[in-house]
Amino acid sequence: MSPNDVVITGIGLVSSLGEGADAHWQKLTAGRPQPVTDAERYPPYVIHPLPEIDWGLQIAKRGDQRQMETWQRLGTYTAGLALDDAGIKGDEALCATMDMVVAAGGGERDEAVDSGILAASESRSDRDVLLNEKLTTELRPTLFLAQLSNLLAGNISIVHKVTGSSRTFMGEEGAGVSAVETAAARIRSGQASHVLVGGAFQTEHPDMLLGYELGGYLHRGPWKPVWQRQGAEGGGVITGSGAAFLVLESREHAAARGRHVYAQLEAVVSGRSRRRNGDFDSSVARLIDKAAAPADRPLLAMSGASGAHTATKAEKSALDSNNSIASRGIATLTGHMKEAQFPFAVALAALAVDRKAGYPPFDEASEKPFEGIPQSVLATAVGYHYFEGMALVAAD
C-alpha cells in the first residue's frame, strides 16, 4: 500500500434506471434487470430516457438551473450526488482545494433557429446574408456560452464551489477514459489529493441523435441487448441519457478524513487502434491484458460496449477469448452515454467490489454467470468510432 494509492470515496450516478448508487445497485442486481426505453419520440430509434429529477435537490438556485442546458444540469446534479456521497459537499476547505476533470461534448443547438434557417433557405439564394440576419436576430448571446464544453465544469464550480484546478476533455468515450486516467495520474504523482471526475450526456435532443445517424451508427427498430445487434438494421448504437461522477482521493487523504472507501483504482490504460488493419480484436485483447493480467480466478468485466458493429464485435471477441472473464454490457440497460460511459463502468465496478457481489447477466443469451466475491473488476470502453480504455478496480 502507498499513501498515493487512488481510492474511490464518492459515486454519483443518474441513468434511465434512476439516480444514486443504491438505486442502481438494486435495479442491476434484481433477478432479471430490465431496461427503461422510449421508442415513441424518435422513431425508428429507441432511446433510454432520463428519470424524473428534482433539480433543486442539488442545484438550489432557480437562476442557476435556468441558465444551464439539460446536459449541464444533469452533470452538475450528478456531481453533487458524488460530492454528497464522499462527505465533501458543503465543506468549503475541501471544495476549494479539490481538482476537477470533466468529460464533455458540445452544447445543444437551438432547433427552432436551425429549422427557420433551413425553411428560409428554400426561397432565398443570398444565403450568406440570410445567415448573418439569423445570427443577429434569432440567436441568444448566451447560447454561444452554453455550447462551450467547459461550461459543465464552470457550473459545477459555481454551484458546488469546487474551485481547484479544472480540466475538460472532449472526444466521446475517449474523453471519459482520459478524464479518469488523468485524475488518477495526478493523485498517484502527488499533484492532487482529491479529484472530482466524470461526465454527462443528454440524448433526448434531435441534434444529439443526428450526430450518430450521420455516421450510420444508430440501431433501427425494436430494442435489443447490446451484444445481439450484429446484423440488425442500422449501426447498432442505442443511446441513453445519463451521467457518472466519481470522487477519487489518495489513500492518505481519505484515511485522514475517515471516509469509507468503495474500492481502489489500479491500472488505467488507453489506446487508439488502427481499426482497419485487421488487428482490432487483438489490440483490444492486449489492452485487457495490460489492465488486468491473466488471472487464476473469474474476473467480472463491466463493459461500456456501445453496440456499434465493428467496435462491439471486436470487444466481444476479445472478452470471450479469455475464459476467466464474465462480461456485463452496461448499454443493454442504460443505453450508450458517450462521455459518461467509462466513468459509469468504473462506478459500477466499484459498487460490485464494495458490495462483495457480482451482477447477474444483463443478457442471459450472451453473458455467463459470475460466481463468488469479486476481488477486482475490469471496466472497459471501446469507443463506437475510436479510442479504447480499460481500468481495473480492486478491493481495498
Secondary structure, 3 states (H helix, E strand, C coil): CCCCCEEEEEEEEEECCEECHHHHHHHHCCCCCCCCCEEEEECCEEEECCCCCCHHHCCCCHHHHHCCCHHHHHHHHHHHHHHHHCCCCCCHHHHHCCEEEEECCCCCCCHHHHHHHHHHHCCCCCHHHHHHHHHHHCCCHHHHHHCCCCHHHHHHHHHHCCCCCEEEECCCHHHHHHHHHHHHHHHHCCCCCEEEEEEEECCCCHHHHHHHHHCCCEECCCCCCHHHCCCCCECCECEECEEEEEEEEEHHHHHHHCCCCCEEEEEEEEECCCCCCCCHHHHHHHHHHHHCCCCCCCEEEEECCCCCHHHHHHHHHHHHCCCCEEEEECHHHHCECHHHHHHHHHHHHHHHHHHCCCCCCCCCCCCCCCCCCCCEEEEEEECCCCCEEEEEEECC
